[in-house]
Amino acid sequence: MKITFLGHSAFSIETASGHKMLIDPFLTGNPVANLSADQVEADYIFLTHGHDDHVGDTVEIAKRNDAMVVAPFELATWLSWKGVRTHPLATGGGANFDFGRVELTLAHHGSGFIEEEKQQITYLGPAAGLLLQIEGKSLYHAGDTSLFSDMKLINGDLPIDLAMLPIGDNFTMGPDAAQTAAQWVGARAVIPMHYNTFPPIQQDPYDFATKLQAKNIQVYVLEPGSGLSL
């Protein structure tokens, strides 16, 4: 499969069997994205929580592609009211699909849709991480989260082939905590995410990579639009 970083916390996954998936497709309004929403195709969209920099262009992409959106229950319900096909999950639960399996893990963060003009926030349930089993590989997208000790239990005794971890600090764990997270989840490789999109989350991903690779964990620092094959 090919995994492409789209900027911020957004990724695309294309399997050998031709399935096309997106994670947290925030493209419109994303200053580091190099694709527009109308250039993206998807069969499935996976969402970690309801903040706009993660839901992003989900509705437009899902409707245009008739994609299934897999998301935490409250967020999935809210999106279904907008005419999107959804499959709701809750933390600790999972479901099998034709490409593999999706489970929601814990994540310590907020989740809500903010309407600035109305000064109103619509609560959209708990935030989550994603554990994906695709083509014999285990992928972990942590979503927005702090470090928490139950990361040691994310995948049981099995290694995580690739972990996508936030390093931006301020709203999520920073680089040092993300190094610990990579070790706790048993990651063989890591892609740093959720950094340098906006001023409060400026970080040096190469410094993070150097320190983590010294602990024998491979790190891929990807520019938006670049990817790797697993």
C-alpha positions in Angstrom: 0.0 0.0 0.0 1.0 3.6 -0.5 0.6 6.2 2.3 0.8 9.9 1.3 1.0 12.8 3.7 -1.3 15.6 2.7 -0.3 18.1 5.4 -1.2 18.7 9.1 -2.8 15.4 10.1 -4.3 14.4 6.8 -3.2 11.3 4.9 -4.3 9.2 1.9 -3.9 5.4 1.7 -4.1 3.5 -1.5 -4.1 -0.3 -1.2 -2.8 -2.8 -3.7 -6.4 -3.9 -4.3 -7.3 -0.4 -5.3 -9.1 0.9 -2.2 -8.6 4.7 -1.6 -8.9 6.1 1.9 -8.4 9.4 3.6 -7.7 10.3 7.2 -8.7 13.7 8.6 -8.9 15.4 5.1 -8.3 19.1 6.0 -7.3 20.6 2.7 -9.3 23.8 2.1 -7.8 26.5 4.4 -4.7 24.3 5.1 -1.7 26.5 4.4 0.6 23.6 3.8 -1.6 21.4 1.7 -0.7 21.0 -2.0 -3.9 19.5 -3.1 -7.4 20.8 -3.3 -10.5 18.9 -2.2 -11.7 18.4 -5.7 -8.5 16.6 -6.7 -9.0 13.8 -4.1 -10.8 10.5 -4.5 -11.8 8.2 -1.7 -13.9 5.1 -1.0 -13.5 5.6 2.8 -12.8 8.6 5.0 -11.6 8.0 8.6 -12.0 10.8 11.2 -10.5 11.2 14.6 -12.6 14.0 16.0 -14.8 17.0 15.2 -12.4 19.9 15.0 -12.5 21.7 11.6 -8.8 21.1 11.0 -9.6 17.3 10.9 -13.1 17.1 9.5 -12.0 19.6 6.9 -13.4 18.7 3.5 -15.1 15.5 4.5 -18.6 16.4 3.4 -17.7 17.6 0.0 -15.3 14.7 -0.7 -17.7 12.1 0.7 -20.7 13.3 -1.3 -18.7 13.6 -4.6 -17.2 10.1 -4.2 -20.1 8.4 -2.3 -17.5 7.5 0.3 -18.2 5.9 3.6 -17.2 8.0 6.6 -16.0 6.1 9.6 -16.0 8.3 12.7 -16.8 8.5 16.4 -20.6 8.0 17.0 -21.6 11.6 17.7 -19.5 13.0 14.8 -20.8 10.3 12.5 -24.4 11.1 13.4 -23.8 14.8 12.8 -22.3 14.1 9.4 -25.2 11.8 8.5 -27.6 14.7 9.0 -25.6 16.5 6.2 -26.3 13.7 3.8 -23.1 11.7 4.2 -22.9 7.9 4.4 -21.4 7.0 7.8 -20.4 4.0 9.9 -20.3 5.1 13.6 -17.8 3.6 16.1 -17.0 4.2 19.7 -13.8 4.0 21.6 -12.6 0.4 22.0 -14.9 -0.8 19.3 -14.0 -1.7 15.7 -15.5 -3.0 12.5 -14.4 -5.1 9.6 -14.6 -3.7 6.1 -13.7 -5.1 2.6 -10.2 -3.6 2.9 -9.5 -4.7 6.5 -10.4 -3.4 10.0 -10.8 -0.1 11.8 -10.7 0.3 15.6 -11.1 3.5 17.6 -8.5 4.0 20.4 -8.4 6.5 23.2 -7.2 10.0 22.6 -7.1 12.8 25.1 -8.4 15.9 23.3 -11.6 17.9 22.6 -14.1 17.5 19.7 -16.5 20.0 18.5 -17.7 22.2 15.6 -17.1 25.9 16.3 -19.3 28.6 14.8 -17.4 31.8 15.4 -20.2 34.2 14.3 -22.7 32.6 16.7 -20.1 32.0 19.4 -21.4 28.5 19.6 -19.7 25.1 19.9 -21.5 21.9 18.9 -20.1 19.0 21.0 -19.2 16.0 18.8 -18.3 13.3 21.2 -14.9 12.1 22.4 -11.8 12.4 20.3 -10.2 9.1 19.2 -7.2 7.6 17.6 -7.4 5.1 14.7 -5.9 1.6 14.6 -6.1 0.2 11.1 -5.4 -3.3 9.9 -4.8 -3.2 6.2 -3.1 -5.8 4.0 -1.4 -7.4 6.9 0.0 -4.2 8.3 -0.9 -2.3 11.5 -1.2 1.5 11.2 -1.8 3.8 14.2 -3.0 7.4 13.6 -3.0 8.9 17.1 -5.3 11.9 16.2 -4.8 14.8 18.5 -3.8 13.6 21.9 -1.5 14.0 24.8 0.8 11.1 25.9 -1.1 8.6 28.0 0.1 5.3 29.6 -2.6 3.1 27.9 -0.7 3.6 24.6 1.3 0.6 25.8 -1.9 -1.4 25.2 -2.9 0.0 21.8 -2.0 -3.1 19.8 -1.4 -5.7 22.4 1.7 -7.7 21.8 1.8 -7.0 18.1 4.1 -4.2 16.7 2.7 -1.1 15.0 4.2 -1.1 11.5 3.7 2.6 11.2 2.5 5.2 13.7 1.4 8.7 12.7 2.1 10.9 15.8 1.5 14.6 16.5 4.5 16.5 17.6 3.3 20.1 17.5 2.9 20.7 21.2 0.5 23.4 22.4 -2.7 21.5 21.4 -1.2 18.0 21.4 1.9 16.2 22.7 5.2 17.7 21.7 8.3 16.0 20.3 9.6 14.6 23.5 6.3 13.0 24.5 5.9 11.7 20.9 9.2 9.9 21.2 7.9 8.1 24.3 4.6 7.4 22.5 6.4 5.8 19.7 8.2 3.5 22.1 5.1 2.7 24.1 3.0 1.6 21.1 5.9 -0.5 19.8 6.2 1.5 16.5 8.6 0.2 13.9 8.3 3.5 12.0 6.8 6.9 12.6 5.6 9.8 10.5 5.4 13.0 12.5 2.3 15.1 11.9 0.3 18.1 13.3 3.2 20.5 13.2 4.2 23.7 11.3 0.7 24.3 10.0 0.1 27.3 12.2 2.5 29.4 14.4 1.6 27.8 17.7 2.7 24.4 16.6 6.1 25.2 15.0 8.6 22.3 15.5 11.7 20.9 13.9 10.7 17.4 12.6 14.3 16.6 11.7 15.5 17.0 15.3 12.6 14.7 16.4 13.6 12.2 13.7 17.3 12.2 14.8 16.5 11.6 18.4 13.9 8.9 17.7 16.1 7.1 15.2 18.8 6.9 17.9 16.3 4.7 19.7 16.2 2.4 16.6 12.8 3.6 15.4 12.7 4.6 11.7 11.2 8.1 11.1 9.9 9.5 7.8 9.7 13.2 7.6 7.3 13.8 4.7 6.5 17.0 2.8 2.9 17.4 1.8 2.3 15.3 -1.3 5.1 12.8 -0.6 4.6 9.3 0.6 6.0 5.9 1.2 5.1 2.3 0.4 4.6 -0.4 3.0 
